[in-house]
Amino acid sequence: AQHTSGVHRARLLEEAAATLHESLREPAAAEARLREALLSDPNRASLFERLHDLLLEQGDLPGLASVLSARIAVTTSTEEKLDLSYAKARILRALGQRQPALECLRDVLAGDPLHAGALSLSAEIHASDQAWEAAVAALDARAA
């Protein structure tokens, strides 16, 4: 892969990562190849999905948040941006990063004001911060 570039390089690195992860059971090496491949082709959805699954398997929440941010930045699909932003908000909440999680939820709710999961998570975060009015407003919107 070192003598190629772009999409072809990304494909070769993705294949190498699959072999490293699935056959050789070397997740760290697989992760490195996937990250390198994303530098060559950041729009390749399969690379994101493989890296996402690998990080999820390893329980690497900060890594997942980072990868989700990178994918949000390159995807052109509004639906995918909403889904990824909601997933990132859940991860940030799990990491105890409530304000960044609320920012992600605002992005989701700007695109889908009735997103049940975003409204519920928003209410939960506001309640944990004792921001009762905001929590009630989110629950009211959820009930509508």
Stockholm file with secondary structure:
# STOCKHOLM 1.0

chainA/1-144         AQHTSGVHRARLLEEAAATLHESLREPAAAEARLREALLSDPNRASLFERLHDLLLEQGDLPGLASVLSARIAVTTSTEEKLDLSYAKARILRALGQRQPALECLRDVLAGDPLHAGALSLSAEIHASDQAWEAAVAALDARAA
#=GR chainA/1-144 SS CTTCCHHHHHHHHHHHHHIIIIISCCHHHHHHHHHHHHHHCTTCHHHHHHHHHHHHHHTCHHHHHHHHHHHHHHCCCHHHHHHHHHHHHHHHHHTTCHHHHHHHHHHHHHHCTTCHHHHHHHHHHHHHTTCHHHHHHHHHHHHC
#=GC SS_cons         CTTCCHHHHHHHHHHHHHIIIIISCCHHHHHHHHHHHHHHCTTCHHHHHHHHHHHHHHTCHHHHHHHHHHHHHHCCCHHHHHHHHHHHHHHHHHTTCHHHHHHHHHHHHHHCTTCHHHHHHHHHHHHHTTCHHHHHHHHHHHHC
//
